């Protein structure tokens, strides 16, 4: 393993994204890059790439939370519908 800064063209040499480029993982799982940069001693991302990963990770979390909230809103709607009208509807 090396201590040089990794760029978007670098390939991961460990973990579940082994063999993929940083650019690919930045798109697919930016939170993994943030986690690895904070927890894996030899994993050193270029600061610009790390900033992109943190920004993308935050956006993905927001989108995920919006999706989860929409599911709960849908379930609340369904529950209130069945409570109001029963199974017959």
C-alpha positions in Angstrom: 0.0 0.0 0.0 1.1 3.5 -0.7 0.8 6.9 1.0 0.6 8.9 -2.2 -2.4 11.0 -2.9 -5.1 9.2 -4.8 -6.8 10.9 -7.8 -9.9 10.1 -9.7 -7.9 7.9 -12.1 -6.4 5.8 -9.2 -7.9 2.3 -8.6 -8.8 1.0 -5.2 -6.7 -1.9 -4.0 -8.8 -3.0 -1.1 -12.4 -3.4 0.2 -15.6 -4.0 -1.6 -14.8 -1.6 -4.4 -11.4 -3.1 -5.1 -10.3 -2.7 -8.7 -12.7 0.3 -9.4 -11.4 3.8 -10.1 -11.9 6.5 -7.5 -14.1 8.3 -10.1 -16.5 5.4 -10.3 -16.8 5.0 -6.6 -17.2 8.8 -6.3 -20.3 8.4 -8.4 -21.6 5.1 -7.0 -20.7 5.3 -3.3 -19.1 8.6 -2.3 -19.8 7.9 1.4 -17.4 4.9 1.1 -14.6 7.2 0.1 -15.3 9.6 3.0 -15.4 6.6 5.4 -12.1 5.2 4.0 -10.3 8.5 4.2 -11.3 8.8 7.9 -10.6 5.1 8.9 -8.0 3.6 6.6 -4.5 4.8 7.5 -2.9 4.3 4.1 -5.8 5.8 2.1 -5.0 9.4 1.2 -7.4 11.1 -1.2 -6.5 14.3 -3.0 -8.2 17.1 -1.0 -10.3 18.2 -4.0 -11.5 14.6 -4.5 -12.3 14.3 -0.8 -14.3 17.5 -0.9 -16.3 16.2 -3.9 -17.0 12.9 -2.1 -18.2 14.8 1.0 -20.5 17.0 -1.1 -21.9 14.1 -3.0 -22.3 12.0 0.1 -24.3 14.8 1.7 -26.6 15.1 -1.4 -27.2 11.3 -1.5 -28.2 11.3 2.2 -30.6 14.1 1.6 -32.1 12.3 -1.4 -32.3 9.1 0.7 -34.1 10.9 3.6 -36.5 12.5 1.2 -37.3 9.1 -0.3 -37.8 7.5 3.1 -40.0 10.4 4.2 -42.1 9.9 1.0 -42.5 6.2 1.9 -43.7 7.1 5.4 -46.1 9.7 4.0 -47.4 7.1 1.6 -47.8 4.5 4.4 -49.6 7.1 6.5 -51.9 7.8 3.6 -52.6 4.1 3.1 -53.2 3.5 6.8 -55.6 6.4 7.1 -57.4 5.3 4.0 -57.9 1.7 5.4 -58.9 3.1 8.8 -61.4 5.4 7.1 -62.9 3.0 4.5 -61.8 -0.5 5.6 -60.7 -3.3 3.3 -63.6 -2.9 1.0 -62.7 0.7 0.1 
